[in-house]
Structures are given as C-alpha cells and as structure tokens.
Amino acid sequence: MSYVQLSHVMKKFGNVVAIEDLNLSIERGECFSMLGPSGCRKTTTLRMIAGFEDLDGGEIRVGERILSSQAKNFYLPPEKRNFGMVFQAFAVWPHMSVFNNVAFPLQIGKLGKQEIERRTREALKHTNLLGVADKSPDDLSGGGKQRVALARALAINPDVMLLDEPLSSLDPHLREEMRFEIKALQRKFGFSIIYVTHDQSEAMALSDRIMVMKQGVIQQIDTPLNIYNQPANQFVFSFIGLSNQLQVSCDSQGIRFPDVEGSYAIHPAPPAELQSQGKAVLACRPSEIDFVTQGGVPGYVKRRSYLGEVIDYNILVGNQELRIQKGRRSNGPQEGENCQLSFSKLQWYQQEKHTENGGG
C-alpha cells in the first residue's frame, strides 16, 4: 500500500524545469533507493520530500497527511513532517556530548525531561553508543559520528527516514558495516527509508526497490534483481554494474563485428526490428561471456588482471574492447594470447550515432 506519494510533482529553478510530472509511490516499511548519476535530480526529489524545497506543481503526501500541495497552496515546514534526516556530512556538534547531540531535536520539540532521557538512551542503545554518551563526537571515528547522526534521527520516532549519501565519506570497510546496521535498524523499527546514493552496491544491498533517474525522469523502478537482470532501457543497463556494449552489423544470417572476419550465430538473436535496420548494439555483463576452444568470436587478450576473487580481462574484438570477469581459479588465456568468446544473456539495443564502445 502506498505510504509516501508524489503526484505530478514539478520543480523549477528560475526558468529551468528540473523535474516535470514526477509520480512516485513508496510503501510503508520499505527501503527505497533513488539512484542515478550526478545531476539526475535525486537529491532535489529528496529535498522536496523533506520540505527543504517547495513544489512548483503537484502534491506530496505521507499516509493521509498532505506535506506540500501547489494547488492547495499548502506547505508543511520540515520540522513538522516528523522525518529523520541523515546527511553526507555528519552534521554533529563537537561542543555537545554525544548524548546532547541526540537529545537536541527533542529539546527543540519541547518534550518533557524524562521523555527526552528515555528516547535518547533508547536511540543510543540501538546504535551501540551508550558507552560513549558523555564523550564529544570528535573523539569518535567516522562510523561513530554517523551513528550519532542515525541515533539523533531515530530519537524522534520518525515516520520516514531520509538518508542523503550518508556513507560516502566513510572508508569502504566502514561503509559496508554501516549499510548493514542501517538495514537492521529499519527492520527493527519498521520505518520507511528513502535513500539517495550514486553507489550502486549500497542501493543493491539495502533496497527493497530502486528508482533509477536520469535528468529528472524516472527510467525504472524495480527490485535490485530485476533492475540488474531486466533493465528497462540502455541507460539503466549501462549505469547498473559493469557492462559491455559492442556495435555490430546484423541480419537473418548472423552477426558481424567491425574488423573481424566472418558472420556468427549468437543467441538470442537481435529482434527483427534491429535486423531490418542492419545494425545493433550487443550488450552483456562481463560475467556472461565465456572462453571457448572453437566456434567462438575471435578476440585478443590486451590485459589480464588478478583482482582477488576474480580475474579481469580486457579483450579486443576487432577494433572494440570488452571486459570479461572469471573466477580466480578459472583457466583462461594469458595476456597477449588469442582467444574465442561465447556470449549469453544478451541485451540488444538500437545503435545510436554516438554510442560508446567497450566496458563501462
């Protein structure tokens, strides 16, 4: 059931329309990520939900409450929306103790002293901060400071938790640790999370659903698995994970690669519409290409790199490059050797004039 509802939302900056007719539903208790490149308007969308930006059209609701409505000339300020907010910058105050940092929003809300004490200690307990309650945030690591920000957001008993790139300033190990802590807190308390990130691994690990945006337009909303395996279009395919996109010629007889002799039967074949155009983009993941001993597409190993659990190959197919990744125990070709390739789980796209080749 829809809980957070954006209906026909528009946002302009001067004469520039940043977002036009955005419609979005987020369920109660759902972890929903907004994912896209810089400038795709994901943070603008979050800021409108939070109330930091007003609308130029449309309406935003949470449950039965209207938060912003251009038609009704209504705008509820951020402090009255009962949202927890965690930013990229930790936004903790070094002159206050950890306890007072977490208690501060409750004090602003003029809750009773005993209620402030109870809620603050409860939030500190669930973020493993009770033992450092009297310390300054400056005495904590980056992960500790981000836990303070999370505890402060939890203490207000939020309807929705809004997180704007909250882990991007942490080192990789802490980032992975914190993403699991955030997910555990969400499952424990049952609040909805709206999570803005450009980090695909964060979105895939945390989310029930992901929205991929491009220039203020929704490209796809789906589960992480479907976003990866069933991309709605070429942009989603190229943005999520590593990808290969090769320009080819095609007809009912087979596939031809530039500067490669011969025609090759590759399954699944391009759809009839692309075959009639005589050209297409063959798109696949690095893990969905195999080395074969005969009958494959010829290639040349330009680079072979050991990356721990995988071996990463950079392969030349004619005048185009692609990436292949295999398990570290696989017996693939060596750098400088010729090879033959077999493709599986392909996506086919229309070839545009400015389509870039190679791995992404």
C-alpha positions as CSV (number, residue, x, y, z in Angstrom):
1,M,0.0,0.0,0.0
2,S,1.3,3.4,-0.9
3,Y,2.6,5.5,2.0
4,V,4.7,8.3,0.6
5,Q,3.0,9.6,-2.5
6,L,4.4,12.1,-5.0
7,S,1.8,13.1,-7.6
8,H,2.6,15.2,-10.7
9,V,5.4,16.9,-8.9
10,M,7.2,19.7,-10.7
11,K,10.3,21.7,-9.6
12,K,11.8,24.7,-11.4
13,F,14.9,26.7,-10.8
14,G,14.3,30.0,-12.5
15,N,13.2,29.2,-16.0
16,V,14.8,25.8,-15.9
17,V,12.4,22.8,-15.3
18,A,14.4,20.4,-13.2
19,I,11.6,17.9,-12.6
20,E,8.4,17.7,-14.6
21,D,5.4,15.5,-13.7
22,L,7.1,13.1,-11.3
23,N,4.9,10.4,-9.9
24,L,6.2,8.0,-7.2
25,S,4.7,5.7,-4.6
26,I,6.8,4.3,-1.6
27,E,5.3,1.7,0.7
28,R,5.2,1.8,4.5
29,G,8.3,0.0,5.9
30,E,10.0,-0.1,2.5
31,C,13.7,0.8,1.9
32,F,13.5,2.7,-1.3
33,S,16.7,4.0,-3.0
34,M,17.0,6.8,-5.5
35,L,19.9,6.0,-7.8
36,G,21.5,7.9,-10.7
37,P,24.4,10.0,-11.8
38,S,25.3,13.4,-10.5
39,G,22.7,15.9,-11.7
40,C,19.9,13.4,-12.2
41,R,17.7,15.3,-9.6
42,K,17.6,12.6,-6.9
43,T,18.7,14.9,-4.1
44,T,16.3,17.6,-5.4
45,T,13.5,15.0,-5.1
46,L,14.6,14.1,-1.6
47,R,14.7,17.8,-0.6
48,M,11.1,18.3,-1.8
49,I,10.0,15.3,0.3
50,A,11.9,16.6,3.3
51,G,10.4,20.1,2.9
52,F,13.7,21.9,2.1
53,E,12.4,22.7,-1.3
54,D,8.8,23.7,-2.1
55,L,7.0,22.5,-5.2
56,D,6.1,24.3,-8.3
57,G,3.4,21.8,-9.1
58,G,1.8,18.6,-7.8
59,E,1.5,17.2,-4.4
60,I,3.3,15.2,-1.8
61,R,1.6,13.1,0.9
62,V,2.6,10.7,3.7
63,G,-0.4,8.5,4.5
64,E,-3.4,10.8,4.8
65,R,-1.2,13.9,5.6
66,I,-0.6,16.5,2.9
67,L,3.0,17.8,3.1
68,S,3.1,20.0,0.1
69,S,0.5,21.0,-2.4
70,Q,0.8,23.7,-5.0
71,A,-2.9,23.6,-6.0
72,K,-4.0,23.9,-2.3
73,N,-1.2,26.5,-1.6
74,F,-0.1,24.3,1.3
75,Y,3.4,23.8,2.6
76,L,4.4,22.0,5.9
77,P,7.8,23.0,7.1
78,P,10.5,20.3,7.6
79,E,10.4,20.4,11.4
80,K,6.7,19.4,11.4
81,R,7.0,16.5,9.0
82,N,8.4,14.0,11.6
83,F,11.2,12.8,9.3
84,G,14.6,11.6,10.5
85,M,17.3,13.0,8.3
86,V,20.9,11.8,7.9
87,F,23.3,13.8,5.6
88,Q,26.5,13.0,3.8
89,A,28.3,15.4,6.3
90,F,27.9,14.0,9.8
91,A,26.3,17.3,11.0
92,V,27.2,16.6,14.6
93,W,28.1,19.4,17.1
94,P,31.6,19.0,18.6
95,H,30.8,21.3,21.5
96,M,28.0,19.0,22.7
97,S,28.3,15.5,24.1
98,V,27.1,12.5,22.1
99,F,24.0,12.4,24.4
100,N,23.2,16.1,23.9
101,N,23.6,15.8,20.1
102,V,21.0,13.1,20.1
103,A,18.7,14.8,22.6
104,F,18.8,18.2,20.9
105,P,15.9,17.8,18.4
106,L,13.8,16.5,21.3
107,Q,14.6,19.6,23.4
108,I,13.7,21.8,20.4
109,G,10.4,19.9,20.3
110,K,9.9,20.8,24.0
111,L,9.3,17.2,25.2
112,G,9.4,16.5,28.9
113,K,12.8,15.9,30.6
114,Q,12.0,12.2,31.4
115,E,10.7,11.6,27.8
116,I,13.9,13.1,26.3
117,E,16.0,11.0,28.6
118,R,14.1,7.8,27.7
119,R,14.1,8.4,23.9
120,T,17.8,9.5,23.8
121,R,19.0,6.5,25.8
122,E,16.9,4.1,23.7
123,A,18.4,5.6,20.4
124,L,21.9,5.4,21.8
125,K,21.3,1.8,22.9
126,H,20.2,0.7,19.4
127,T,23.2,2.4,17.7
128,N,25.7,1.0,20.2
129,L,26.6,4.4,21.6
130,L,25.6,4.2,25.3
131,G,29.2,3.6,26.3
132,V,30.3,6.9,24.7
133,A,27.3,9.0,25.6
134,D,29.4,11.5,27.6
135,K,32.1,11.9,25.0
136,S,32.5,14.5,22.3
137,P,31.7,13.3,18.8
138,D,35.2,14.4,17.9
139,D,36.5,11.5,20.0
140,L,34.7,9.0,17.7
141,S,35.6,7.6,14.3
142,G,33.7,8.5,11.1
143,G,31.5,5.5,11.6
144,G,30.9,6.6,15.2
145,K,29.9,10.1,14.1
146,Q,27.5,8.7,11.6
147,R,25.9,6.5,14.3
148,V,25.4,9.7,16.3
149,A,23.5,11.2,13.3
150,L,21.5,8.0,13.0
151,A,20.7,8.0,16.7
152,R,19.5,11.6,16.5
153,A,17.2,10.7,13.6
154,L,15.9,7.6,15.5
155,A,15.1,9.5,18.7
156,I,12.3,11.5,17.2
157,N,10.4,8.2,16.3
158,P,10.3,9.2,12.6
159,D,7.6,8.2,10.2
160,V,10.2,8.2,7.4
161,M,14.0,8.2,7.5
162,L,15.6,10.3,4.8
163,L,19.3,9.5,4.0
164,D,21.3,11.6,1.6
165,E,24.6,9.9,0.6
166,P,25.1,9.1,4.3
167,L,28.0,6.7,3.9
168,S,30.0,8.3,1.1
169,S,32.6,9.9,3.4
170,L,33.4,6.6,5.1
171,D,36.1,4.2,4.1
172,P,35.0,1.0,2.3
173,H,35.0,-1.3,5.3
174,L,33.0,1.1,7.5
175,R,30.6,1.8,4.6
176,E,29.8,-1.9,4.3
177,E,29.4,-2.2,8.1
178,M,27.1,0.8,8.3
179,R,24.8,-0.3,5.5
180,F,24.0,-3.5,7.3
181,E,23.4,-1.6,10.5
182,I,21.0,0.8,8.8
183,K,19.1,-2.2,7.3
184,A,18.9,-3.8,10.7
185,L,17.5,-0.7,12.3
186,Q,14.9,-0.4,9.6
187,R,13.8,-3.9,10.1
188,K,13.6,-3.5,13.9
189,F,11.6,-0.2,13.9
190,G,9.6,-0.7,10.7
191,F,10.0,2.9,9.4
192,S,10.3,3.7,5.7
193,I,13.7,4.7,4.3
194,I,14.2,6.9,1.3
195,Y,17.9,6.6,0.5
196,V,19.7,8.8,-2.1
197,T,23.0,7.4,-3.4
198,H,25.2,7.1,-6.5
199,D,26.8,4.0,-5.1
200,Q,25.2,1.0,-6.8
201,S,26.4,-1.6,-4.3
202,E,24.8,0.4,-1.4
203,A,21.5,0.6,-3.3
204,M,21.6,-3.1,-4.2
205,A,22.4,-4.2,-0.7
206,L,19.9,-2.0,1.2
207,S,16.9,-1.6,-1.1
208,D,13.6,-3.4,-1.4
209,R,13.2,-1.3,-4.6
210,I,15.4,1.1,-6.6
211,M,14.4,4.0,-8.7
212,V,16.9,4.9,-11.4
213,M,16.7,8.5,-12.6
214,K,18.2,10.5,-15.5
215,Q,17.8,14.2,-15.8
216,G,14.7,14.3,-13.6
217,V,13.0,11.5,-15.4
218,I,12.3,8.0,-13.9
219,Q,13.9,5.3,-16.0
220,Q,12.9,2.3,-14.0
221,I,11.5,1.3,-10.6
222,D,12.0,-2.3,-9.6
223,T,13.7,-4.7,-7.2
224,P,17.5,-4.8,-7.3
225,L,17.5,-8.2,-9.0
226,N,15.2,-7.0,-11.8
227,I,17.0,-3.7,-12.2
228,Y,20.2,-5.7,-12.8
229,N,18.8,-8.6,-14.9
230,Q,15.9,-6.9,-16.7
231,P,16.9,-3.3,-17.3
232,A,14.2,-1.2,-18.8
233,N,16.5,0.5,-21.3
234,Q,20.1,1.0,-22.4
235,F,20.8,3.7,-19.9
236,V,19.7,1.5,-17.0
237,F,21.8,-1.4,-18.3
238,S,24.9,0.8,-18.7
239,F,24.5,2.6,-15.4
240,I,24.0,-0.5,-13.2
241,G,27.0,-2.7,-12.8
242,L,29.8,-3.3,-15.3
243,S,28.6,-3.5,-18.9
244,N,29.9,-4.2,-22.4
245,Q,28.3,-2.6,-25.4
246,L,29.6,-3.6,-28.9
247,Q,28.4,-2.2,-32.2
248,V,27.6,-4.9,-34.7
249,S,26.1,-5.4,-38.1
250,C,23.2,-7.9,-38.2
251,D,20.7,-9.7,-40.5
252,S,19.0,-13.0,-40.6
253,Q,22.3,-14.7,-41.4
254,G,24.1,-13.7,-38.3
255,I,26.2,-11.1,-36.5
256,R,29.3,-9.3,-37.9
257,F,31.8,-7.4,-35.8
258,P,33.9,-4.5,-37.3
259,D,37.4,-5.6,-38.4
260,V,36.5,-9.3,-37.6
261,E,36.2,-11.8,-40.5
262,G,33.1,-13.9,-40.7
263,S,29.5,-14.0,-39.5
264,Y,28.5,-15.5,-36.2
265,A,25.3,-17.1,-34.9
266,I,24.7,-15.6,-31.5
267,H,21.7,-16.4,-29.3
268,P,19.4,-14.8,-28.6
269,A,19.5,-13.1,-32.0
270,P,18.6,-9.4,-32.3
271,P,14.9,-8.7,-32.7
272,A,13.5,-8.4,-36.2
273,E,13.3,-4.6,-36.0
274,L,17.0,-4.3,-35.4
275,Q,17.8,-6.9,-38.1
276,S,15.8,-4.9,-40.6
277,Q,18.0,-1.8,-39.7
278,G,21.1,-3.9,-40.3
279,K,22.9,-2.8,-37.1
280,A,22.5,-3.0,-33.4
281,V,24.3,-2.8,-30.0
282,L,25.2,-6.1,-28.4
283,A,25.1,-5.6,-24.6
284,C,26.2,-8.0,-21.9
285,R,27.8,-8.3,-18.5
286,P,31.5,-9.2,-18.0
287,S,30.4,-12.4,-16.2
288,E,28.2,-13.5,-19.1
289,I,31.0,-14.2,-21.6
290,D,32.8,-17.5,-21.7
291,F,36.1,-18.5,-23.3
292,V,35.6,-21.5,-25.7
293,T,38.0,-23.6,-27.7
294,Q,36.3,-23.4,-31.0
295,G,33.4,-21.8,-32.9
296,G,33.5,-18.6,-30.9
297,V,34.0,-14.9,-31.8
298,P,37.8,-14.3,-32.1
299,G,39.5,-11.9,-29.6
300,Y,42.8,-10.9,-28.3
301,V,43.8,-10.6,-24.6
302,K,45.0,-7.0,-24.2
303,R,45.2,-7.1,-20.4
304,R,44.7,-9.7,-17.7
305,S,44.4,-8.5,-14.1
306,Y,44.1,-10.5,-10.9
307,L,41.6,-8.8,-8.6
308,G,41.4,-11.3,-5.7
309,E,38.2,-13.3,-6.2
310,V,38.1,-12.6,-10.0
311,I,40.4,-12.3,-12.9
312,D,39.5,-9.3,-15.0
313,Y,40.2,-9.5,-18.8
314,N,40.3,-6.6,-21.3
315,I,39.7,-8.2,-24.7
316,L,39.9,-6.7,-28.2
317,V,37.3,-7.9,-30.6
318,G,38.3,-6.3,-33.8
319,N,38.6,-2.6,-33.0
320,Q,36.4,-2.7,-29.9
321,E,37.2,-3.5,-26.3
322,L,35.2,-5.5,-23.8
323,R,35.6,-6.7,-20.2
324,I,35.3,-10.3,-19.0
325,Q,35.4,-11.5,-15.4
326,K,36.0,-15.1,-14.3
327,G,36.7,-16.8,-11.0
328,R,40.2,-16.7,-9.8
329,R,40.6,-20.5,-10.3
330,S,39.5,-20.4,-14.0
331,N,41.9,-21.5,-16.7
332,G,41.6,-18.6,-19.1
333,P,44.0,-17.3,-21.7
334,Q,47.1,-15.3,-20.8
335,E,47.8,-11.7,-21.7
336,G,48.9,-11.4,-25.3
337,E,47.1,-14.6,-26.4
338,N,44.3,-15.0,-28.9
339,C,41.0,-16.4,-27.6
340,Q,37.5,-17.3,-28.7
341,L,34.3,-16.0,-27.0
342,S,30.8,-17.2,-26.4
343,F,28.1,-14.8,-25.3
344,S,25.0,-15.4,-23.1
345,K,22.1,-13.4,-21.6
346,L,22.3,-10.6,-24.1
347,Q,20.5,-7.4,-24.3
348,W,20.0,-5.8,-27.8
349,Y,19.7,-2.1,-28.3
350,Q,19.3,0.3,-31.2
351,Q,22.6,1.7,-32.4
352,E,22.9,5.4,-32.0
353,K,25.4,7.7,-33.7
354,H,27.3,8.5,-30.5
355,T,27.2,5.1,-28.8
356,E,30.4,4.5,-27.0
357,N,32.2,1.1,-27.3
358,G,33.8,-1.1,-24.7
359,G,33.3,-1.8,-21.0
360,G,31.7,0.7,-18.7
